[in-house]
């Protein structure tokens, strides 16, 4: 005995599936933008940290150089 399904149920499921398929490109682009923004933010943060570390190293080298100059006895 074959069971029949109400056409309203079928239409509801079909529309739900079409909505998911229709939203997929927008969600994919949103995910791409989010990943790109995160990668750029990480790159900017890494560049900032590298610059700070280079400045600290420069200060240490300068301090050592000044100490070496002061240590020279004439």
C-alpha positions in Angstrom: 0.0 0.0 0.0 1.5 3.3 -1.1 1.4 6.2 1.2 0.8 9.6 -0.1 2.6 12.7 1.2 0.8 16.0 1.6 1.8 18.4 -1.2 2.4 21.1 1.4 5.0 19.0 3.1 6.8 18.3 -0.2 6.7 22.0 -1.1 8.0 23.0 2.3 11.0 20.6 2.1 11.7 21.7 -1.5 11.7 25.4 -0.6 13.9 24.7 2.4 16.4 22.9 0.2 16.4 25.6 -2.4 17.0 28.2 0.2 20.1 26.3 1.5 21.4 26.0 -2.1 20.7 29.6 -2.8 22.5 30.8 0.3 25.6 28.6 -0.2 27.5 31.1 -2.5 26.9 34.0 -0.1 28.0 31.9 2.9 31.1 30.7 0.9 32.1 34.3 0.0 31.5 35.4 3.6 33.8 32.6 4.9 36.4 33.6 2.3 36.3 37.2 3.4 36.6 36.2 7.0 39.5 34.0 6.4 41.3 36.6 4.3 40.7 39.3 7.0 42.1 37.0 9.7 45.2 36.2 7.6 45.8 39.9 6.9 45.4 40.7 10.6 47.8 37.9 11.6 50.3 39.3 9.0 50.0 42.8 10.4 50.4 41.6 14.0 53.5 39.5 13.0 55.0 42.5 11.3 54.4 44.7 14.3 56.0 42.1 16.7 59.0 41.7 14.4 59.5 45.5 14.3 59.3 45.7 18.1 61.8 42.9 18.4 64.1 44.6 16.0 63.9 47.8 18.0 64.7 46.0 21.2 67.7 44.4 19.5 68.8 47.8 18.2 68.6 49.3 21.7 70.6 46.4 23.2 73.3 46.7 20.5 73.5 50.5 21.1 73.8 50.0 24.8 76.6 47.5 24.4 78.4 49.8 22.0 78.1 52.7 24.3 79.4 50.6 27.2 82.3 49.5 25.0 83.2 53.1 24.2 83.0 54.1 27.9 85.3 51.2 28.7 88.1 52.5 26.6 90.8 54.0 28.7 93.0 56.7 27.3 
